[in-house]
Amino acid sequence: MLRRLILKNFKCFENLELSLKNLNVLMGLNGIGKSSVLQSLLLLRQSYQENKLTGLKLNGKYVSLGNGSDVLSEKAEKEQIEIMVEDERQFLRTCFSYVPESEFMENEISCEDISEEHLLFGDRFVYLSAYRIESRDLYHITDEKELKRRELANTGEYALHYLSVYGGKSIENAAVVFNRREEDGFLAGQVQRWMSLIAPGVMPQVIVNKSLRTAELRYEFLEGKEKTNAYKSVNVGFGITYVLPIVISILSARPGDLLLLENPEAHIHPAGQRYLGELMARASAGGVQILVETHSDHVLNGIRLAVKAGRLGSADTGIFFFYKEKEEQYRHKVISPVLDSGGNIDVWPEGFLDEWDKALIDLL
């Protein structure tokens, strides 16, 4: 599990240090640095895969950030970018030389002793971006090796293929199993249960055509005790398909895995967002580490309720609110409101999920 992340002179951050927990919730206004935190980890992973961290590869499989001038902090006093990650076994330090017009920045520190089994670099890692699959007639599938390593694609497109192949596999993280019965401990069944909570009655069906290398996604709906016909995804609400890879990735994660999730709540009704928060909390309680970027108070409330119900320890939950400090030349900072065992938050800084209160005051 990742324990600490330190960024120096990276994008909007001159100096940032985060003490990471099982479940880490990144919140704040747009353009304030939440995505940059995830991008720092994604850059390390894509650079390791490309060149074993001899340098920082700014454009690749996970992110494309331009050139050196796009990623060096405007307020940097030294023309170097440092990204440091500490896990339970080692402290990984990288220091990259600034080259304004290059998409490659040489690492001044040798990382030869870093193993591909490191959580950031091995097959215990899943990243789903804010740009996920939308409703369409057919989706691509991948090869069996990639699928076994849970390479679901940044868009989550291969999650459909994964569900088709491994839907009958027992879920390894017992904490996410909803209404446990003997027949309910399998991936496909739990995907249906959680999807039905997020979008009542929905039951996804995936049909894979190996010869054409495609997957078709349809949805049935449970109405009372009867099932409807199976409708194509293009004829069903956009948000249902958008959230499906999120649910599959969380339910298929094993204890010890690392998940990076961007805006899982997009296009989902507030009630469904709350269940997403509970699902992430349960997964983290079972040993999956999650870093999630979200704007949703409903997702956060689902997490808070899970803590109150004792499904996740408050000490295993980290909330990080990013903001600009006007008194310090608008430097980007972070504050970590503390969650107690009752689901209560100790401080509510300006801009932290307070828009409802502001609107209510204006209405009154």
Summary of the structure (lengths in Angstrom):
residues: 364
radius of gyration: 20.9
end to end distance: 47.2
largest distance: 65.9
contacts: 1216
relative contact order: 0.14
helix: 31%
strand: 28%
